[in-house]
Amino acid sequence: MRLSRFFVDLPLSLGQHDLPEAQAHYIGRVLRLNAGSEVQLFDGSGVEYLGELTEVGKKSARVELREALPGLPESALQVHLGQGLSRGERMDWAIQKATELGATEITPLFSERCEVRLNDERTDKRLSHWRQIAISACEQCGRSVLPVIHAPQALADWLQRTEAELRLVLHPVATPLPEHARPQSLALLIGPEGGLSEAEVHQALEAGFQGARLGPRILRTETAPVVALAVAQQLWGDF
């Protein structure tokens, strides 16, 4: 039987730990686990901990961690995804699947055709929401390290600040992705709904990015990162 596996946002070590209230509520009230239930916890450091719940209340839970194990190895291919901001579930989907597919960093991007506008308060809420999506994806897929999700930024700023051995912008008229040489690190730029403008593609090329295409069909903004990351992991990563 598969153990219940949870991310805990505090440093873990062997021994007794009181779990955060939100985590305790989920364990006790939603999953209805009891004292004596075995669990597996991780804190994003790459280490997994096996233990047993010793106390479970309405708003509190305590666990005794008895064994530390190395977590699932991360892909040798370090991927920074620059994803054009899209509305609602499209962005959630992109972050969830990018996490499952091994992206190490994700930056939402404001671009010319981006229809999403965020003030400081909304940005903080969206960042918290996206981080929780990444956490849930890690819990499901077995990753022991969370991807870094950066605050949304302007495309021009991201182009100048992002470093990687291979930097690619997806474009329907470009060299097929598999024809690029194997990198150890990859920056991948994907446009929003409506795509990147020709001026933005030119701006990326001027910043040292290379064009890459996935195939003959134009993919939706939430589909493109799934396909691109899967192909990249197959070519150069751990697939």
Sequence and secondary structure as in RCSB ss.txt:
>XXXX:A:sequence
MRLSRFFVDLPLSLGQHDLPEAQAHYIGRVLRLNAGSEVQLFDGSGVEYLGELTEVGKKSARVELREALPGLPES
ALQVHLGQGLSRGERMDWAIQKATELGATEITPLFSERCEVRLNDERTDKRLSHWRQIAISACEQCGRSVLPVIH
APQALADWLQRTEAELRLVLHPVATPLPEHARPQSLALLIGPEGGLSEAEVHQALEAGFQGARLGPRILRTETAP
VVALAVAQQLWGDF
>XXXX:A:secstr
   EEEE SS   SEEEE  HHHHHIIIIIS   TT EEEEE SSSEEEEEEEEEE SS EEEEEEEEEE B   
SSEEEEEEE   THHHHHHHHHHHHTT SEEEEEE TT      HHHHHHHHHHHHHHHHHHHHHH BSS  EE 
  EEHHHHHHH   SEEEEE SSS BGGGS   SEEEEEE  TT   HHHHHHHHHTT EEEB SSS   TTTHH
HHHHHHHHHHHS  
